[in-house]
């Protein structure tokens, strides 16, 4: 009798080993995979930050918060779009909560602030939105890869487009006075002037600005176009005041990709129609992955899908692909980091993307023009630059000899 029961138990055990996936066996005894996420959920950049949070949550919901047989736990903190706060919240997530990976963040200045700490703690980290150029250029951290973009990346081809296609020769610039603004402007200015154009002036606006009147009054009447870089509350206010000042009817407005991004576009009026901007995403991209994403996002939050939401949605997919590649062994940080560098995605909302040797995506850049269709403003794609590098058409080694784009570089030509 005892022998019979023993044979039955052994049989059950054997069947269990056959039907349970290897990853699930590995995962037994392991706790959840903890992902730390920061974004501005309060203050002037909250709209951007909430889109970011919705994007990552949407993808994790699609996969049931599980990967490689392990549960995923998302730990969220509000960084208030402040680099110091972002560092404090990251410390908390890493040292108190014990996350296996960090992701999120909005401001380029936060990207630079976090990098030394991330490397010191050897925590695998992805930047799905933070676009600070030098993170993947001259000062490459060992424990960070970017699944978003470099600030100057879309604006370098746009400099060529503005000169060759739009036929602008003299451009005035008005932009954010911090790293993101400087780098967007720098990329545009470098290629625009290498193509034969000239930037007449650079008007820098602080993040705390409440009224654009003093800055709009400085715009040169000799400009063929104005290139602007803003987002959030400021881009809505800027485009409105640009029209109220009578400038829209006189000088065409072009801008950085965030100027007409969908986080702000639905809050704009006809003053936005006709604005041309470059970015690696538009809500109206015609591919199956984007149609699925936009439908799900709009159903979830009843609003347009922005680049901020696509960035974290696709960024979450990137993280999960790396987790699956190592069968969930995220405790092996070196193996996890190597897997993050090797992901290559072709079927994501923005189009195909892969990392260069510096940890930055090579991806399509879309030139978009704001149009009104079906009663809604949208970024209609009017041209595509396929698989654009952060170095544009320049050789990486030559590009990296120049300083990082900044408030002073490139300088204005006499």
N, C-alpha and C positions, 0 to 999 in steps of 0.2 A: 504493500500500500504506500509506504513511504517512498519506495523507488518510483512509483507511478506519479506521485505528486512532484517529485524532483524533476522528472522528465517534462511534466507540464510546465513547471516554472522556467526550466531552461528553454523550452520552446517559446514561451511568451517573451523572454528576454531576447532571444534571437530575432523574433519578429520585430520587436521594438527597435533593435539596431538597424534593421532593414528599412523601416518606414520613416525613421526620424532623420531629417537632413543632417549632414555633418556639421553645418554651421549652427544648427540648433543644439547639437550635442556640445559643441564648443562653448556656446553661449550659456549653457546651464552652469549655475554657480557664479556667473558674471552679473553685475548690476547693470543698470541702464547706461547707455552712452549719453554722456552729458555734453550738450552743446551750449556754450555761453554766447549770448547775443546782446549787443548794445545798439541803441539808436535813440535819436531825440524824440521822446514821446510827449514833451511839453515845450513851451516856448515857440519862437518864430519859425522853427524848422519842424514842428510837430507833424505837419501834413506829410512831409517827406518821410519822416521816421515811422509814422503809422503805416504808410504804404509798404515800407520795408518789412515791418513786422507781419503784415498781412501776407506778403509774398512768401516768406519762409514758412509761415504757418500753413498756407495753402498747399505747398508741396508736401510737407510732413503729414498733413491730413490725408493726402492722396495715397500715401504709402502706409497709412495706419500707424504712424510714429514708430516704425520698426524697420530695421535693416540688418541683413546677415544674421537673422535669428535673435537679434537683441532689440530691446525697447530703446527708443530715443526720448530723452527728456530735454526740453528746451527751457533754459533759464534766461529770463529777460530782465535787462536793466535799462533805465532811462539815463542817457549820457548828457541830455540837455544841450546838445551841439556844442559842448564845452570840452576842450582837450583835457583839462585838469580833472573834470568830473569823469570823463571817459576813462582816464587812467585809474582813478579811484575805483570805479565800478568794475573795471577789468581785474584789478587786484583782488577784489572781493570774490568775483566769479572763479578766478584761478586758485587763490589761496584758501578761501573759506568753503566754496561750493565744490571745488575739485573737478572742474570741467575738463573734458578730454580735448576740446577744441574751442577756439574763439572765432567768432565771425561778427559781421555787422559794422557799425560805425558809418558816419556820414561825412564829416569835415576832413579836408585834406590836412589841416593842422592837427587833427586827432590822429590821423594815420602816422604822421611823423612822431608825435608824442608817444604813441604806443610801441613803436618798433623796438627801441632798446629794451624795454621791459619784457616784451614777448620773447626776444632772443635770450634774455637772461634766464627766463623760466623754461625755455625750450618747449613752448606750447604750440602745437600745430594751429595755424591761424589762416583764415581767408579774408580778403577784403573784397566784398561783392559790390561796394559802392565807393569807398574812399579811393580817390583817384590821384593822390599825390605822386607826381612824376617820378621822383627819385627813389621811391620805394622799389621800383623795378628797373632802375637805371644805375646810378653811381653808388648808392648806399643800400645794396640789396640785403635785406635781413635773411637769415638762414631758415627761419621758421614761419615765413609769411609767403603765401602766393596770392595773386590777385585774380578774381574771376569776373571783375568788372571792366575797368578801363583806366588808362592814364589820361590825366586832364587834357593834355595837349593832343592826344591821339586823333580824335575826330576833327580837331580844328586845324590840323596841318593840311589834310586834303581839302578842307574848306577854304583855306587860303588860296589854293590853286583854283578852286571852283569860282571863287569870288572874282579872281582876275581874268581867268580864261573864258568862263561862261557868262557870268553876270556883268563882265566888262567894267568892273569898278577899278579906278586907278588911285583914288585918294580916300582913305577911310579914317574916321574918328572913332576912338574907342572909349567906352564908359563901362566900368566893371567893378566887381567886388575888390576891396583892398585887403586881400589875404591870399594865401598860396594858391587856392583853386582859381581865383580870378586871374592872378598873374600868369599861371601856367596855361590856361585856356587862351589868353591873349597872346602869350609868347609863341605858342604853336601856330596860331593864325598869322601873327605878324611876320614870323620867320619865313614861312612859305609864300605869303602874299608879297613880301618885299623881294624874295628870291625870284619870284615870277615877274617882277617889274613894277609892282605897286609901291605905295608909300602910306605909312600910318602917320597922320598929321599930329595927333595928340592922344594922350592916355589920361583919362579922367578917372581917378580912383575914388570909390564910394565906400564908406565904412558900413559894416554890418548893422550898426545901430541907427542908420539914417532913417529919418521919419518923413522927409520931404525931398524930392528930387529937383525942385526948382533951381537951387543954386548951381547944381551940376549941369542941368539941361541948358542953362543960360551960357555955359562955356563952350558948347559945341560949335565947331567952326562951320561957317556958311560955305566954305570951299569944299566940304566933304561930299563925295559921291554917295556915301552910305555911312551908317553908324553901326558898329559892331558892339553888342552889349553882352554882358555875362552876369546874370542874376538867377535866383530861384526862389521858391516859397512866396512869402508875403511880398518881398521886394520886387519880384518879377511882375506880379499882378499890378502893383502900384506903379512901377516904372512904365509899363506899356500903356497904362491909362494916362499918365501924365505926359508921356511922349506925344500922344495924340492931342491932348488938351493944349499943349504948347504950340500946336500947329506944325510940329515937325514931321508927323507922319505923311502929310500931304507934300512936303518939300524934299525930305531926305529918306530914302529907303532904309528900313530897319532890318538888320540881320543880327545873328547872335550865336552864343554858345548853346549847346544842346539842351541845357536845363531851362533856357528862357521860355520855351514853348512846351516843355514836358507836360505830360498829361496829369501830373499832380496839381498843376496850376491852370492848365488850358481851359477846363470847364468853367473856371471862375472868371475868365476873361470875356470880353465882348468883341465887337467887330474891330476894335483897335488891334487885335492880334492877326486879323486876316492879312495874308501876304508875307508875313515874317518868314524868312528862310533860315534854317538852322541845321547843323549836322549832329548825328548821334548814332550809336550802335543799335538803337531800338526805336520803333514807332508802334503804337497800338494797332495800326491798320496793316501791318505786315501780313502778306498773304501766304501763310504756310500752315500746315495742320497743327503743329505744336503751338503756334501763337493763337490760332483760333480756339483751341481747347483751353489755353491759359486765360485768354480774355473773357471767354464765356464763364469760366469758373470764378474768376476774380470779380466780374460784374455781378454775378449771382450772390457772391459772398458779402460784398460791401456796397453794392448799388452805386458804383462810380467807375470812372475810366481807369484802365490799367496803365500805370506810369512806368518809366524806366526804373524807378526805385523799387517797385514791386517785382518787375521782371528780373531785376538784378539779384534780389534775394531768393526768388523762386528758382531761378537757374543756378544760383550759388548753392542752394540746398541740394539740388540734384547732383551738382559736382561733388559735394561732400559725401553724399550717399553712395555714389559710384566708387569713390575711394574706399569707403567702409566695406563695400561688397568685395572689392578687389583683394582685401586682406582678411576676408572672412570675419570681420568684426573685431579684429585684434587691435583695437585703438589704444590699448595700454602700451603697446610697442610704438612709442612716439616716432622713432626714426622711420620705421616701416610705414606708418600712417602718413608722415610727411612726404615720403617718396611716392606713395600712391597718389596723393593729392597733385603732385607735379605731373603725373602721367595720364591723367584723365583727358579724354579727347571727345567732345560732343558735337554731333552734327544735327540732331533733331530737337533743338531747343527754340523757344520763341524768337530770339533775335537772329537765328541763323547759325551756321557752323562756327565753332570756336576751338582753338587749341592754344596751349601756352608756348611762348617763345623761350629761348634759353635763359631769359632773365625773369621769368615768372609772371609775364603779362600776356593777356589774350591777344592773339591775332584773329581778327573778326571783321565782318562787313561794317562799313560806315555808310549810313544813309543820309542823303541830303533831303530834307523835308520842308515842305511849304504848307503853311496853315491855310486850310480851306474850310468852308462850312458845307457840310453835307448831311442831309436828313435832319437839319436843325441843330447839329452838333459841330463844334470845331474839331478838326483832326489834322494830324501831321501827315499829309500826303507825300509819299516818297516820289521824288522827281529824278533822282539819280542814285546809283549804288556804286560805291568803291569796294570791290571784293577783297576780303582777307587783308586788311590793313594792319601793318605793324606799328608799334609805338614809335618807330624810327622813320616812318613814312618811307620815302624813296632814298633816304640817306643811309650810308653804311654805318652800322652800329658803332664801330670803333671811332669813326670820324665824328659822329653825332655826340658821343660821350666826351669828346675833348672840349666841347663848349660848356659853359656854365649851365646849371639848371635854369629853366625859364623863371624869371623873377620880376620884381617891381622895376628893376633897372635893366634887365636883359630880356630881349634885345633892346638896345637904346634907340631912342628916336633919331632918325637921320636928319642932318641939318637941311 
